[in-house]
Amino acid sequence: MKKLSVVAVAVCMLTSSSFAAWDYFTVIEAEKGQATLGTGTLGGFKIRYGIMENLELFATNNEVAGINSGYFIGGRYQIVPEMFAFGLDLGIPVDNSAFGRDIGLIPSVAFTMGINEMISFGIGAELGIGIDHPAPEPGDALATRMLMNLGFGLELDFQLNDVLTAWVGCDFFLEDFTEDNSPDMTIDPSIGLTIAVHDNLILGTKLGIDLNATNREGDDTIGLRGGVEFTISF
């Protein structure tokens, strides 16, 4: 696998597809960091920092693996350099509502392969475990249960030059497969473009297809979802 330029590597370290809090690519360089702020489907903030070679720490207020915690902190270790990584995120509850109540535990794995100088491929999987999840029992706000979600996805990146990287990906999400009934599979295809505006500033965009959207009459339809994020390296 040939080395990419410094700017291209920074672009590849962005989260492109919506699959997970982590991206599919290698951990950030030791003693380097990134702070990301986004809107739309890429909304919220994310901070990552390489505390040593092959190990980075992470924090976000985005939802991870469908777990309803208020904040997430975690770490990711590159077991095989430039190829295989393992991550573990912890969800921190912030209130007693259905949108911030879970204690979360999310292990994940990611595999990366550089096909050539231009194309990189990544695939990953995550298991979201939510403890103290509100049970669907009317009139009993304190009822709880454990929630388990499974997500996996893949992404193909095309480095057009040192400034532009285009990507296409698809995420699959199996929600609440601990239930007796068969859980639904959510499929989230998306495309995007990352732009290296400056050596330490990157603009990321995403356009996703919502296959589970409904119209004003409540009928099934197909919708579009977009997002923009800015990342500063330090």
N, C-alpha and C positions, 0 to 999 in steps of 0.2 A: 504494500500500500504506500503510494508516494505521498510525501508530505504536502499539505495545502499551505497556502500563504497564511500569514498571521490574521489578516482580516477575514479570510474565508473560514478559518477555524472558528473565529469568534461568531460568525454568522451561523455556523452549524451547531453551536452550543445553545442556540435559542430553542425554546419550546415551540415547535411548529404545529404539529397536529394536537388535537385536544385530548388525546388519550390519557395523559398523566401529568402530574406535577413536574416530573422529570422529563427530559427529552430522551431520544433514543441514542444519543451520541455520547462521546467520551466525557469524563468528568473534567471540570475546569482545572486549569493549571494551578499548582501550589502557590499560595500567597497572592492569588488573583481573585477578583470578585465581580459579580454582576448584579445590578439592581434593575428590575423590570416593572413597568407600570403599563396597564392595558385597559382597553374599553371593549364593550361588546362581549363576544364569546371568549376574548382574551383578557377580560377585565380583572381588576385586582392588582395586588403587588406580589412580587417574588424576589427574594434575595438568595444568592448562592455564593459560597466562598470556599476556595480550596485551602484547607488547613495544612495539608501535606500532600506529597506526591500520591496520586491515585485515590484521594479521599476528599470529598467536599461535604459541606453542611448546607442546609436549606431551610427557608421559612416562607410561608405564603398564607394569604387569607382566602385563596381560591378553594372551592370544593375539590376534594381528591377522592377518586374512586367512588363517588356517590355517597360519601360519608358526611353527615351533617354536623361537623365540628366548626367552631368559629375560626380557629387557626391551626396550622400544621407546621411542625418542625421535623427535620429528618436528616439523614445522611446517606451518601451513596459511595460505594467503594468499587473501583475498577479492578476486578479480579484478574482479567486478562487484558493487558494494555491495548487500547484502541479496538477492543472487540467485545468483551463481556463485562457487565456491571451488575451489582446487586444493591438495592436500596431499601430503606426502611423508614417510613414516615409515621409520626404519632399525631393524632388529632386531639386538640385541646378544646373541651367544651367551654362555652362562654355564657350560656343562659339555659333556661329550662324549656325553651320552645322547640318545635320540631325542626328548626333550622340552625340550631347551635347547641344541641344537647348531647350529641354522641361523643363518647370516648373512642377514638379511632386508632386502628392498627393496620398499616398498609405495607406489606412487603411487595417488592417488585423486582423484575429482572429486565435487562435490555441487552440485545445483541446488535452489534454494528459491523458493517462490512463495506469497505471501499472497493467498488467495482472497477473504477479507473480514476483518472485525475479529475473527471468531471462529475461522476455519479457516485453517490453513497446510498446505502440501504440500511434501514434500521427496523427492528421488530422488538416488541416488548409486551409484557404481561404484568398485571397487578391484581392483588386480592385485597379488597376493602372489607374490613371487619369493623362494624359499629356496635359498641356496647352501650347499653342503656338507651336503646332506640325506642321512641314512642310507639306503643302498640295501637293498632287501629280498633280501639274499643271506645265507642261513643260514651261520653260522660265520665271516663276514667282517665284523666290526664296523667296520672302517675304510673299507669301500666307500662311495662317495658318489655323488650325482647332484644335478641341479638340479630343484627342485619349483616348479610354477607353478599358482596357484589364481586363479579369477576369481569375485568376489562383486559382486552388485548388489542393490538393494532400494529400497523406497519406504515412506513413512510419511505418515499424515494425522493432524494434531493439531487437537484441539477445545478452545479456551480457554473453559472454562465460566464462569470468573470470574477475579479477580486471584489466587486461591488454588489453584484446581483446573484442571488440564489433562489431558484424556483423549487417548489416542492409539491408533491401530491401524496395524500395519505388516506387511510381509512381506519376508523376505530370501531370496535365491536364491544358492546356492553351487555352483560347478563346480570340483570338486577334482581336482588333478593332471591337467590336460588336455594335458600333454606326453607322457603314456603313449600307446602304440599303440592300446590298447583304448579304447572310448568311456567317458569319465568319467561318474560318476553326478551327477545334479543333486539337491542337497538344498534343500528348501523349508521355511522356518521362519516360519510366520505367528504373530503375537503381538499382545497388547493390553497396555495399561498405564495408570497414573495417576501424575501428579506432583503433589505437594502442597507449597505454599510454607508451611512451618511457621513461618518467621520471615523477616525481610528478607534474612538471609544464610544461611538453612538450608532446604534443599529435600529432601524425601523422594520417591524414585522407586520405582515398583513395576513388575514385568513378569510376565506369564503367557504362556508360549509353548506351542504344540502341536508335539510331536515326532512327525513323520510317519514316522520311521525307527526307532522304538523296537522292542524285542523283549521278550517276556515270559520267565518263568522257564524255559519249555520251549524257548526259542530261536525261537519263532514271531514273525512280524511283527505289530506292534500299533501303537496310537496312544497316546502318553504326554503328560504335562503337565510343564512345567518352569517354575519360578518364580524370582524374584530380587528383592532389595531393595537400594537404595543410598541413601547420605546424601551430600549435597554441601554444602560450606561455601564461600561466596563471600568473597573478601578483596580 
